[in-house]
Amino acid sequence: MEHSSTLAFLLGLSVSLAWLPPVGAANSDVGVSKYTVPGNFPTSAFSSYYSPATSTAEPQPALYDPVLNVTFPLNLTSPNTIPTNDTDPVYYPQAVTNLSAPATAALLQTALAGILGVLQDSSLPSNCSKCLAGLSIAKTLALIVPQSVPNFLVTVCQQTKFASNSSCQNTYEAGSFGAIWTQILALADVSGQDGQYICNSLSSTFCTAPTTNYLNVSALFLKPKPSDAKAPPPSGKRVKVLHLSDFHLDPRYAPKSEANCTGGLCCRNNVHNAASSQVLLPAPLYGAYLCDTPYDLGIGALQAIGPLTGTGTGNSSFAWSIYTGDLVSHDPQNQLSRAYVEYTELSIYQMFREYIAGPVFPVLGNHDSNPEAIDSPHSLPGPLGQQFSWNYDHVTSLWQQNGWINATTAKEAALHYAGYSVKNQYGLRVITLNTDFWYRSNFLNFINTTDPDVSGMLKFLIQELQAAEDAKERVWILGHVLTGWDGSNPLVNPTNLFYQIVDRYSPHVIANIFFGHTHEDEVMIFYANNGTKMTSQNALTPGWIGPSVTPLTNLNSGFRMYEVDTGSFDVYDAYTWYADVSSFPSLNNTGPTYQFEYSTRDTYGPSVGWPSTAPLNATFWHNVTEAMEKNRTLVSVFNTYQGKSSVKSPNCTSDACAAAKICYMRAGSAPLGRLCPRG
């Protein structure tokens, strides 16, 4: 995606930008226009430290986990002791028989020869047919000798030169994704649609992505949609709601290490730039564009929220806050572990409790698991269906201990993959989902792909929405991985079903939907009738995609606050703040400066003649896309804010880019996003 280079350049493009509020001009309903974080790390953030923060090192808190009754060791997060192997338990499908060691070795040798032969078989007409044939051979191994499959996959990967030897090892060893792929091979229909999904995930040159399956909606819903389905009127009372996303804390961040590395996560002691044995771009204390969030930046962002939003000391607090997932840093899989995930969950939730008053409603992101992005449906046989319960039990207990949900909700959330439904103190029902069950990198989704709801998560959503409709409640839906935009992240069948659910329960029940994941400031629109006619009259519900705290990749750090009506629970304005990461190398004795970026209403409202009393609903956003079709400058403005005004963002000045951007904004599902032109 293209982005504009700087806001200053945009302001000179056209006098039509006269209505655009300048950066730093905060609305009177919020706090100060900018806030400079103090230079000293607040030691009160944690009760104990292995080592304090210094001008050349991030702090290392000694975190005690009250749920697990453990204190995490220093070597888990020290930048000098980054692990290279994961010793967590792995799970295999039950073998259908027991082979002796010699028989196992002979079977593996025969299978390897078979796969290598398939690749040379001229009778198989395509890469897809060869891939499917290879999967069938591997499936036999997964059924008979499952514990031998990870090493077998490493061997196949290396001998076929599918990737480098080290990459093959790190990807397919048992503690990485090897055991997961063994489960998939054993349980998937590898010769059918499941196999096509698997092969396409390995390489788009193997098999084309399967198309969307037909979905019979007649039996989906318990009751027909009411004929008078309308959003309720506003109460006129407004509250402030914080939206944070994609924190991606990196406790292994090493100041002065390489910030422009040629592989892996930068700003670590174990990565380098291939062009030199010396550090070419020293990592600043507060972060860099190719790095995740160091403690100093994360705490700094949280310190800035109160003064900038006009909440906290001497002011009213947020009515509630939402966190749309991704806590854990972007480590290679062999550097991750359950303990590292649990440490990060504990650390960030403790910081939220310290700096954010009122309830926080979090969801899990794709990085908040181990292996990364993997979650298993309970329908998998035996212990395979419960192999990630350790994570659901942990986070839901932390949420309960922080006072964000009660014991009943925590128990429900542990059962529903950390998803839950709760009515807050204002009467809004918040429903959260584990969106790994439509994420293409959750490889377990390749089992039974013809069923759009293998996990039962969307059945849970329908039940909760129906109960909300019966009770005349309004609902916000929270997730992490977006259902649409360009269609590259989610799978088509589950998101097609989600889209139908939104259609059924909008606009009278669902007020707003919120996601994260892309790290960018984006929006999607959900329409009636599966988006077959995209007009302002058919626009039903907006999907807000929150900006990330992490700068990765080439973005500024940011967060958002909504002004929300307590009757309709519509958004009446959205304010966004950011810190300019390009300024971090020059900081001396102070932390970063977070500053007001823009008001959504002030920026886009004048271009569509939007009434000051009307909410920023799906109709508003559709009208903005129509204005963007006529005014390319408005596209550039949207594009600049998409990257949080980063100097690293490419521009979007071509007709092709503008057409793609507008199409993405109207694409609330993967099938719709994949129909968009690329630009």
Phi and psi in degrees as a GROMACS rama.xvg file:
@    title "Ramachandran Plot"
@    xaxis  label "Phi"
@    yaxis  label "Psi"
@TYPE xy
-93.3633  150.563  GLU-2
-136.811  154.978  HIS-3
-76.6688  153.921  SER-4
-75.2749  -49.0943  SER-5
-145.621  152.2  THR-6
-67.9749  -33.0332  LEU-7
-60.8685  -39.9356  ALA-8
-61.1997  -41.3488  PHE-9
-64.7974  -38.2865  LEU-10
-64.6195  -18.6595  LEU-11
-94.9623  -1.50022  GLY-12
-70.9131  -41.4318  LEU-13
-158.132  146.54  SER-14
-68.4616  -13.6662  VAL-15
-66.2692  -9.06883  SER-16
-90.4443  12.4897  LEU-17
-60.5789  -28.2401  ALA-18
-81.0243  -7.11481  TRP-19
-75.8516  121.559  LEU-20
-67.5231  134.852  PRO-21
-65.7565  149.325  PRO-22
-56.842  133.637  VAL-23
95.6372  -8.67665  GLY-24
-91.8553  89.0542  ALA-25
-75.8608  147.017  ALA-26
-65.9256  149.408  ASN-27
-66.2087  -17.4593  SER-28
-78.663  -8.5976  ASP-29
-110.551  -165.655  VAL-30
-92.7412  -141.36  GLY-31
-68.3369  158.001  VAL-32
-77.5331  -23.6143  SER-33
-151.903  155.031  LYS-34
-142.366  124.666  TYR-35
-96.6732  122.647  THR-36
-68.8516  135.648  VAL-37
-58.7102  151.551  PRO-38
-74.7452  -21.6015  GLY-39
-94.7953  130.194  ASN-40
-64.5088  132.529  PHE-41
-75.3668  104.266  PRO-42
-63.7767  -18.9172  THR-43
-69.7596  -9.74706  SER-44
-61.6386  -31.7812  ALA-45
-133.932  154.233  PHE-46
-81.4413  -21.6785  SER-47
-150.974  150.344  SER-48
-135.907  141.609  TYR-49
-73.9679  -40.9004  TYR-50
-150.345  139.883  SER-51
-80.1852  168.583  PRO-52
-71.2552  142.376  ALA-53
-133.469  -179.971  THR-54
-71.379  -10.1737  SER-55
-126.078  8.3042  THR-56
-152.804  143.91  ALA-57
-75.6233  155.363  GLU-58
-69.9757  157.08  PRO-59
-124.727  90.2263  GLN-60
-65.6465  146.084  PRO-61
-95.7615  96.4127  ALA-62
-92.0864  124.774  LEU-63
-97.9549  126.742  TYR-64
-97.114  111.676  ASP-65
-71.6475  -19.5463  PRO-66
-77.506  -45.8025  VAL-67
-89.4088  -13.9728  LEU-68
58.3987  46.674  ASN-69
-137.708  153.49  VAL-70
-105.388  123.202  THR-71
-68.415  136.018  PHE-72
-75.4152  155.819  PRO-73
-61.4293  -36.9466  LEU-74
-68.8688  -8.94173  ASN-75
-71.2441  -34.0129  LEU-76
-123.281  -5.83686  THR-77
-61.6285  135.269  SER-78
-65.5456  -11.8203  PRO-79
-98.8325  -2.98366  ASN-80
-134.678  47.4949  THR-81
-71.1036  124.284  ILE-82
-72.5072  162.709  PRO-83
-127.112  9.96799  THR-84
-150.261  150.996  ASN-85
-108.97  123.053  ASP-86
-104.791  16.7034  THR-87
-66.9235  160.31  ASP-88
-60.5865  146.446  PRO-89
-122.249  156.002  VAL-90
-124.848  137.665  TYR-91
-123.536  152.533  TYR-92
-66.286  155.71  PRO-93
-68.7953  127.783  GLN-94
-68.3537  142.724  ALA-95
-79.8644  -13.4964  VAL-96
-156.699  171.997  THR-97
-115.607  119.062  ASN-98
-103.035  150.172  LEU-99
-71.6673  165.252  SER-100
-59.8339  -44.9643  ALA-101
-62.5825  -40.0004  PRO-102
-66.9615  -37.6211  ALA-103
-63.224  -45.5042  THR-104
-61.3545  -41.2237  ALA-105
-65.9743  -40.5921  ALA-106
-63.8661  -42.8836  LEU-107
-63.4395  -40.0105  LEU-108
-65.5839  -41.4494  GLN-109
-64.6533  -41.4492  THR-110
-65.3161  -40.9853  ALA-111
-62.7205  -45.0916  LEU-112
-61.8512  -37.7194  ALA-113
-63.9386  -43.5682  GLY-114
-68.2325  -42.9127  ILE-115
-63.3413  -33.8966  LEU-116
-69.1424  -38.0466  GLY-117
-58.5032  -39.615  VAL-118
-64.4727  -26.039  LEU-119
-99.0172  0.599004  GLN-120
-77.8969  108.659  ASP-121
-72.4785  -13.6449  SER-122
-77.3723  -15.7176  SER-123
-89.4701  117.049  LEU-124
-76.7516  -15.3156  PRO-125
-145.76  163.669  SER-126
-60.4295  -33.8097  ASN-127
-65.5075  -46.6911  CYS-128
-64.5248  -35.5453  SER-129
-67.528  -41.461  LYS-130
-63.4856  -44.4108  CYS-131
-63.3952  -39.16  LEU-132
-65.1608  -39.136  ALA-133
-64.9046  -38.0926  GLY-134
-63.3081  -37.814  LEU-135
-63.1439  -38.0594  SER-136
-66.3785  -44.5293  ILE-137
-65.9083  -31.3455  ALA-138
-62.2817  -38.9056  LYS-139
-57.9706  -42.6085  THR-140
-64.7201  -41.96  LEU-141
-63.6292  -28.75  ALA-142
-82.1225  -32.5459  LEU-143
-100.815  -45.2525  ILE-144
-130.075  62.8752  VAL-145
-57.0592  -35.4338  PRO-146
-72.5806  -11.7033  GLN-147
-91.6057  -9.17457  SER-148
-67.3609  -44.6033  VAL-149
-54.5951  -48.4216  PRO-150
-63.5087  -35.4585  ASN-151
-62.8573  -43.0678  PHE-152
-64.2988  -38.6721  LEU-153
-60.6116  -44.3846  VAL-154
-62.7269  -46.915  THR-155
-60.6598  -45.4306  VAL-156
-58.4665  -44.3394  CYS-157
-72.3944  -42.5862  GLN-158
-71.2405  -28.4204  GLN-159
-90.4295  -0.494172  THR-160
59.6283  32.7325  LYS-161
-64.0841  -32.1259  PHE-162
-154.422  178.504  ALA-163
-66.0573  158.894  SER-164
-57.0668  -43.2102  ASN-165
-68.8537  -38.7536  SER-166
-65.5195  -40.3999  SER-167
-59.1684  -44.8628  CYS-168
-63.6475  -47.8454  GLN-169
-69.0936  -25.5663  ASN-170
-86.121  -41.822  THR-171
-109.174  -0.242996  TYR-172
-64.2146  158.856  GLU-173
-56.9333  -44.4355  ALA-174
-74.4098  -9.34279  GLY-175
-94.5773  -108.312  SER-176
-109.91  3.11342  PHE-177
-61.6411  -45.5514  GLY-178
-67.5138  -35.0519  ALA-179
-63.7758  -46.3884  ILE-180
-64.1581  -30.527  TRP-181
-63.5788  -43.4416  THR-182
-60.0778  -43.686  GLN-183
-63.3029  -47.076  ILE-184
-60.3385  -38.5938  LEU-185
-72.2222  -33.7199  ALA-186
-107.204  -16.4891  LEU-187
-85.3238  157.985  ALA-188
-85.1386  83.9576  ASP-189
-70.4891  -17.8045  VAL-190
-91.4133  -4.63582  SER-191
-115.425  -142.847  GLY-192
-63.4119  -37.9328  GLN-193
-56.1558  -44.812  ASP-194
-62.2857  -37.8422  GLY-195
-64.6297  -40.2825  GLN-196
-62.7571  -44.0016  TYR-197
-60.7071  -47.9489  ILE-198
-65.5382  -39.2282  CYS-199
-64.4012  -35.109  ASN-200
-68.9176  -32.9746  SER-201
-69.8577  -41.3419  LEU-202
-166.28  133.076  SER-203
-66.645  -12.3449  SER-204
-85.0866  -7.3587  THR-205
-83.7336  -63.029  PHE-206
-133.464  146.241  CYS-207
-71.744  154.189  THR-208
-66.1348  130.927  ALA-209
-59.77  150.159  PRO-210
-81.787  171.343  THR-211
-68.3767  131.53  THR-212
-73.678  152.465  ASN-213
-62.7615  136.115  TYR-214
-118.811  117.538  LEU-215
-86.5981  105.064  ASN-216
-85.4975  -9.05996  VAL-217
-63.2052  -30.6098  SER-218
-101.87  6.8538  ALA-219
-74.3393  -40.1819  LEU-220
-109.65  147.07  PHE-221
-72.8618  -30.7142  LEU-222
-139.503  154.432  LYS-223
-71.2714  158.296  PRO-224
-67.4102  132.392  LYS-225
-59.1594  144.415  PRO-226
-70.0714  -22.2732  SER-227
-107.214  37.1808  ASP-228
-69.1978  103.219  ALA-229
-136.303  149.845  LYS-230
-66.247  142.764  ALA-231
-70.7367  161.649  PRO-232
-72.4028  158.054  PRO-233
-73.8784  157.852  PRO-234
-87.2157  -21.6323  SER-235
90.3566  -9.19172  GLY-236
-96.6266  129.462  LYS-237
-114.28  144.288  ARG-238
-130.447  164.347  VAL-239
-100.716  134.592  LYS-240
-129.833  127.146  VAL-241
-89.6997  139.456  LEU-242
-123.189  111.518  HIS-243
-111.015  151.885  LEU-244
-155.251  152.442  SER-245
49.5887  62.3939  ASP-246
-68.3857  -45.8069  PHE-247
48.2904  60.1196  HIS-248
-62.6809  133.759  LEU-249
-117.136  91.7568  ASP-250
-71.2971  -9.68289  PRO-251
-96.5951  8.73716  ARG-252
-60.4756  135.407  TYR-253
-123.345  104.395  ALA-254
-55.6678  142.435  PRO-255
76.6414  0.0576839  LYS-256
-78.4254  -177.97  SER-257
-75.2167  118.085  GLU-258
-91.3185  -5.2893  ALA-259
-128.569  61.3705  ASN-260
-77.9552  165.057  CYS-261
-101.093  5.52584  THR-262
-173.412  144.647  GLY-263
81.8778  -167.233  GLY-264
-87.0393  121.951  LEU-265
-75.5446  175.813  CYS-266
65.3413  35.6218  CYS-267
-125.819  151.697  ARG-268
-69.9138  -16.8802  ASN-269
-101.345  13.498  ASN-270
-126.345  157.428  VAL-271
-146.897  172.016  HIS-272
-98.1478  126.534  ASN-273
-63.1424  -17.5452  ALA-274
-77.2217  -13.2219  ALA-275
-157.737  150.48  SER-276
-81.5064  -10.5024  SER-277
-99.5802  156.81  GLN-278
-69.7103  124.146  VAL-279
-91.0423  -36.5066  LEU-280
-131.478  96.451  LEU-281
-63.0086  135.514  PRO-282
-69.4127  123.423  ALA-283
-67.8604  162.793  PRO-284
-61.0507  -32.1199  LEU-285
-102.713  4.70638  TYR-286
121.156  170.314  GLY-287
-153.48  169.048  ALA-288
-68.2484  -23.1558  TYR-289
-109.153  25.7592  LEU-290
-134.567  158.684  CYS-291
-87.1554  -174.908  ASP-292
-80.8769  112.662  THR-293
-72.4966  161.893  PRO-294
-52.9989  -41.2569  TYR-295
-61.3016  -39.5281  ASP-296
-73.6513  -42.7825  LEU-297
-60.5011  -48.3394  GLY-298
-63.7817  -39.132  ILE-299
-59.8996  -43.2305  GLY-300
-61.0201  -43.5343  ALA-301
-67.1407  -36.807  LEU-302
-64.1887  -32.6119  GLN-303
-77.8066  -22.4155  ALA-304
-59.7082  -49.1427  ILE-305
-58.5422  -56.7529  GLY-306
-59.7596  -36.8  PRO-307
-75.8096  -35.6436  LEU-308
-92.2264  -6.07387  THR-309
71.8624  33.5343  GLY-310
-121.606  170.685  THR-311
93.4627  -141.392  GLY-312
-54.6447  121.035  THR-313
78.3264  -2.00314  GLY-314
-131.188  169.859  ASN-315
-69.6498  155.078  SER-316
-88.8607  170.555  SER-317
-61.6421  142.405  PHE-318
-65.0309  -41.6194  ALA-319
-163.593  168.055  TRP-320
-131.432  153.678  SER-321
-124.543  144.13  ILE-322
-128.089  115.226  TYR-323
-97.2543  38.3021  THR-324
90.3498  167.422  GLY-325
73.5752  96.8456  ASP-326
-101.799  -36.0737  LEU-327
-88.8309  148.534  VAL-328
-70.979  164.754  SER-329
-85.612  52.9748  HIS-330
-70.915  152.108  ASP-331
-57.7965  151.27  PRO-332
-59.3498  -34.0047  GLN-333
-72.6935  -6.21849  ASN-334
-102.642  0.405054  GLN-335
-98.2529  163.035  LEU-336
-162.691  165.333  SER-337
-56.3039  -45.667  ARG-338
-61.3624  -38.988  ALA-339
-65.9239  -40.2167  TYR-340
-64.5672  -46.2806  VAL-341
-63.7729  -40.5099  GLU-342
-58.0202  -47.6262  TYR-343
-66.2582  -41.4  THR-344
-58.1965  -48.9507  GLU-345
-61.1519  -46.713  LEU-346
-61.6311  -50.0179  SER-347
-68.8218  -41.6122  ILE-348
-65.1604  -33.352  TYR-349
-64.1206  -42.5427  GLN-350
-64.695  -39.2158  MET-351
-61.0674  -44.7563  PHE-352
-61.6099  -34.9022  ARG-353
-72.2503  -37.1944  GLU-354
-112.035  -11.4079  TYR-355
-121.078  113.227  ILE-356
-80.0621  151.981  ALA-357
87.557  171.334  GLY-358
-69.6968  143.329  PRO-359
-114.74  131.009  VAL-360
-108.985  101.421  PHE-361
-96.8025  158.688  PRO-362
-127.304  160.405  VAL-363
-84.3795  142.545  LEU-364
-101.788  176.617  GLY-365
-67.0123  -24.3181  ASN-366
-84.5055  -6.54749  HIS-367
-93.454  52.9841  ASP-368
-160.502  171.972  SER-369
-151.774  120.482  ASN-370
-59.4548  153.34  PRO-371
-57.3113  133.651  GLU-372
76.3729  -1.92985  ALA-373
-97.6703  127.979  ILE-374
-139.843  142.032  ASP-375
-109.341  138.391  SER-376
-68.9234  148.681  PRO-377
-64.1664  -16.6345  HIS-378
-75.1891  -10.0538  SER-379
-65.5894  148.889  LEU-380
-70.6328  146.043  PRO-381
57.5653  -140.069  GLY-382
-69.3453  -13.5255  PRO-383
-62.9087  -32.1442  LEU-384
-75.8242  -10.8909  GLY-385
-119.016  13.1256  GLN-386
-69.717  -12.4484  GLN-387
-114.132  12.8764  PHE-388
-62.1714  -27.6825  SER-389
-54.0767  -36.8879  TRP-390
-78.4271  -44.1322  ASN-391
-63.0812  -41.5417  TYR-392
-62.7957  -38.7759  ASP-393
-68.235  -53.857  HIS-394
-67.2871  -38.8223  VAL-395
-66.9195  -33.819  THR-396
-67.6574  -39.0653  SER-397
-64.1419  -42.7294  LEU-398
-61.6136  -40.3372  TRP-399
-66.0794  -44.686  GLN-400
-63.6231  -30.4176  GLN-401
-79.6206  -3.75478  ASN-402
80.6892  14.6691  GLY-403
-83.98  -32.3308  TRP-404
-136.057  160.319  ILE-405
-92.8424  -179.853  ASN-406
-64.5088  -37.7807  ALA-407
-64.335  -44.9202  THR-408
-66.2136  -37.8856  THR-409
-62.3187  -40.966  ALA-410
-64.9123  -41.6721  LYS-411
-62.6586  -43.1681  GLU-412
-65.1821  -39.449  ALA-413
-61.9193  -31.5304  ALA-414
-77.2964  -33.8136  LEU-415
-102.026  42.6118  HIS-416
59.2183  34.613  TYR-417
73.9993  13.1402  ALA-418
-92.577  148.744  GLY-419
-154.411  167.411  TYR-420
-131.501  123.48  SER-421
-143.913  142.356  VAL-422
-98.0665  122.461  LYS-423
-84.7666  -178.297  ASN-424
-68.5472  -13.465  GLN-425
-98.073  -2.97608  TYR-426
96.7823  1.97163  GLY-427
-83.1364  133.7  LEU-428
-91.3672  125.211  ARG-429
-106.46  122.232  VAL-430
-116.862  123.581  ILE-431
-112.229  149.739  THR-432
-130.625  149.483  LEU-433
-90.1304  101.313  ASN-434
-80.0148  0.688619  THR-435
-59.8113  -20.0512  ASP-436
-80.1728  1.47435  PHE-437
-128.123  12.6836  TRP-438
-87.7133  132.479  TYR-439
-68.2494  -20.1324  ARG-440
-90.189  -1.00183  SER-441
-85.95  91.5948  ASN-442
-62.5983  -21.1501  PHE-443
-67.1167  -14.9016  LEU-444
-67.8183  -11.5299  ASN-445
-82.8452  3.97938  PHE-446
-94.6062  119.736  ILE-447
63.1959  55.6913  ASN-448
-69.8018  -15.1267  THR-449
-73.6553  -17.3398  THR-450
-93.6148  115.802  ASP-451
-76.0954  -3.84735  PRO-452
-142.562  58.2852  ASP-453
-60.8832  -36.3082  VAL-454
-75.1886  -21.1107  SER-455
82.0055  3.78579  GLY-456
-65.4204  -39.2717  MET-457
-76.796  -26.273  LEU-458
-63.9007  -42.5924  LYS-459
-58.4794  -43.073  PHE-460
-61.9533  -45.1339  LEU-461
-60.7109  -44.6165  ILE-462
-60.4809  -42.8434  GLN-463
-69.751  -37.7126  GLU-464
-68.4646  -37.1381  LEU-465
-65.9169  -42.011  GLN-466
-62.8035  -38.0577  ALA-467
-66.2962  -40.9512  ALA-468
-61.8441  -44.5039  GLU-469
-62.0341  -35.3077  ASP-470
-90.4514  2.10432  ALA-471
58.1525  42.2697  LYS-472
-95.5172  154.635  GLU-473
-98.5878  150.87  ARG-474
-131.973  139.076  VAL-475
-108.725  135.571  TRP-476
-106.649  129.255  ILE-477
-116.127  136.068  LEU-478
-149.151  -174.637  GLY-479
-112.449  -69.7056  HIS-480
-71.4825  122.782  VAL-481
-64.8041  153.871  LEU-482
-83.4432  -14.6291  THR-483
-143.456  -110.292  GLY-484
58.8093  -112.172  TRP-485
-91.1813  -0.0516553  ASP-486
77.8923  7.39866  GLY-487
-83.0368  -23.9898  SER-488
-94.0541  -42.508  ASN-489
-94.6474  164.825  PRO-490
-86.5083  152.275  LEU-491
-73.0298  -43.5677  VAL-492
-67.7616  -48.6288  ASN-493
-63.7538  -37.8146  PRO-494
-76.1837  -26.993  THR-495
-64.1056  -42.6021  ASN-496
-63.7252  -44.334  LEU-497
-57.366  -42.0154  PHE-498
-60.3439  -41.3457  TYR-499
-65.6396  -35.5068  GLN-500
-65.1575  -43.3858  ILE-501
-61.6366  -42.9607  VAL-502
-58.8807  -45.7233  ASP-503
-63.4969  -37.8114  ARG-504
-109.473  21.1087  TYR-505
-124.705  151.524  SER-506
-94.7863  6.27348  PRO-507
-81.1576  -27.5734  HIS-508
-105.315  -57.9539  VAL-509
-78.3463  118.766  ILE-510
-90.8144  -43.3322  ALA-511
-153.162  156.558  ASN-512
-127.993  140.648  ILE-513
-131.762  137.411  PHE-514
-134.477  176.707  PHE-515
-135.404  -129.066  GLY-516
81.9331  -47.7985  HIS-517
-78.7156  -14.3599  THR-518
72.8877  -0.862078  HIS-519
-110.153  165.072  GLU-520
-91.9029  103.671  ASP-521
-138.463  172.476  GLU-522
-148.679  148.972  VAL-523
-127.102  158.563  MET-524
-123.418  132.591  ILE-525
-102.129  132.173  PHE-526
-115.454  164.008  TYR-527
-71.1926  159.817  ALA-528
56.123  42.5514  ASN-529
58.9446  29.5682  ASN-530
69.9608  20.1084  GLY-531
-70.5577  -24.6337  THR-532
-135.9  106.253  LYS-533
-96.3982  94.0006  MET-534
-130.906  168.889  THR-535
-64.9096  -30.7429  SER-536
-70.1029  -28.7094  GLN-537
-96.3001  -3.90101  ASN-538
-71.5082  125.734  ALA-539
-106.789  -52.3368  LEU-540
-145.657  137.455  THR-541
-88.1813  146.37  PRO-542
-114.33  108.978  GLY-543
-88.8658  128.676  TRP-544
-110.681  114.26  ILE-545
-79.6405  145.376  GLY-546
-69.6452  152.904  PRO-547
-90.9463  155.236  SER-548
-76.2553  -39.0343  VAL-549
-67.3904  144.665  THR-550
-79.8288  -12.0392  PRO-551
-68.8043  128.417  LEU-552
-113.503  122.959  THR-553
63.4847  31.8452  ASN-554
-119.048  164.32  LEU-555
-86.2228  165.492  ASN-556
-88.2465  137.511  SER-557
-157.449  175.338  GLY-558
-159.035  170.724  PHE-559
-138.847  153.147  ARG-560
-130.152  139.304  MET-561
-106.732  144.87  TYR-562
-99.9501  115.255  GLU-563
-121.755  135.785  VAL-564
-80.2757  136.327  ASP-565
-86.7776  3.56447  THR-566
-101.403  -51.0036  GLY-567
-93.0738  -20.7131  SER-568
58.9979  28.6913  PHE-569
-81.7908  156.946  ASP-570
-87.5017  128.475  VAL-571
-104.386  -19.5421  TYR-572
-161.042  157.086  ASP-573
-134.463  125.397  ALA-574
-113.096  136.999  TYR-575
-125.295  139.939  THR-576
-124.184  156.235  TRP-577
-150.209  161.143  TYR-578
-118.194  133.093  ALA-579
-78.3673  105.051  ASP-580
-65.9972  -26.5293  VAL-581
-65.4877  -17.5225  SER-582
-87.0381  -10.5787  SER-583
-63.7049  -35.9367  PHE-584
-62.9493  -23.5472  PRO-585
-95.9107  1.41588  SER-586
-67.7497  136.928  LEU-587
-144.436  112.457  ASN-588
73.5035  -0.0455361  ASN-589
-134.207  162.444  THR-590
-86.59  -172.96  GLY-591
-69.4291  160.188  PRO-592
-104.043  118.894  THR-593
-92.3618  135.573  TYR-594
-137.406  156.306  GLN-595
-62.7575  131.111  PHE-596
-100.798  -57.9973  GLU-597
-165.282  158.387  TYR-598
-101.081  129.265  SER-599
-61.8426  -43.7257  THR-600
-65.1796  -46.416  ARG-601
-66.5917  -31.8398  ASP-602
-77.498  -45.6251  THR-603
-106.48  -21.9555  TYR-604
-57.4745  -47.6426  GLY-605
-60.9742  -29.9667  PRO-606
-71.5867  -17.6329  SER-607
-119.7  6.804  VAL-608
61.5152  41.0145  GLY-609
-78.6168  129.984  TRP-610
-62.1438  144.83  PRO-611
-67.3437  -18.9236  SER-612
-96.3316  -0.491357  THR-613
-95.3602  145.592  ALA-614
-75.5459  163.045  PRO-615
-87.657  73.4765  LEU-616
-97.6851  -167.943  ASN-617
-65.1436  -34.2087  ALA-618
-62.7756  -43.8896  THR-619
-55.5385  -49.8926  PHE-620
-68.2646  -34.378  TRP-621
-64.1782  -42.228  HIS-622
-61.9621  -33.795  ASN-623
-63.6669  -41.9019  VAL-624
-63.9977  -35.6866  THR-625
-66.1058  -39.0959  GLU-626
-65.4085  -35.9488  ALA-627
-65.5793  -31.5251  MET-628
-64.6628  -28.5117  GLU-629
-96.2284  -19.9803  LYS-630
-132.857  98.6275  ASN-631
-65.1407  -25.2096  ARG-632
-63.1921  -36.5432  THR-633
-64.6756  -34.7218  LEU-634
-62.4232  -43.0372  VAL-635
-64.8482  -36.4778  SER-636
-63.289  -49.2702  VAL-637
-57.1015  -42.0037  PHE-638
-64.3321  -39.9392  ASN-639
-62.8266  -46.7426  THR-640
-70.0713  -25.3626  TYR-641
-57.6499  -40.3488  GLN-642
-92.8339  12.6812  GLY-643
56.903  43.1695  LYS-644
58.2287  33.6732  SER-645
-74.7288  137.909  SER-646
-70.1141  -13.0741  VAL-647
-88.5318  -8.68086  LYS-648
-74.8052  129.617  SER-649
-70.0359  162.596  PRO-650
-83.9267  174.23  ASN-651
-139.975  73.1085  CYS-652
-109.578  -9.61042  THR-653
-84.1473  157.033  SER-654
-62.5087  -36.3042  ASP-655
-64.9263  -42.8538  ALA-656
-65.3407  -43.0389  CYS-657
-62.5408  -43.3629  ALA-658
-63.5694  -41.5528  ALA-659
-64.9434  -44.4605  ALA-660
-60.1318  -45.9006  LYS-661
-64.9785  -40.7389  ILE-662
-63.4963  -42.1194  CYS-663
-60.4389  -42.0435  TYR-664
-61.7623  -26.7239  MET-665
-94.9868  5.21349  ARG-666
-107.969  97.9908  ALA-667
-91.9885  2.19119  GLY-668
-139.16  161.446  SER-669
-61.567  -42.175  ALA-670
-58.3824  -39.704  PRO-671
-71.0329  -41.0344  LEU-672
-62.7675  -35.9291  GLY-673
-73.5531  -13.6527  ARG-674
-82.9547  -12.5077  LEU-675
-72.6971  147.964  CYS-676
-67.9605  150.958  PRO-677
-87.0972  141.945  ARG-678
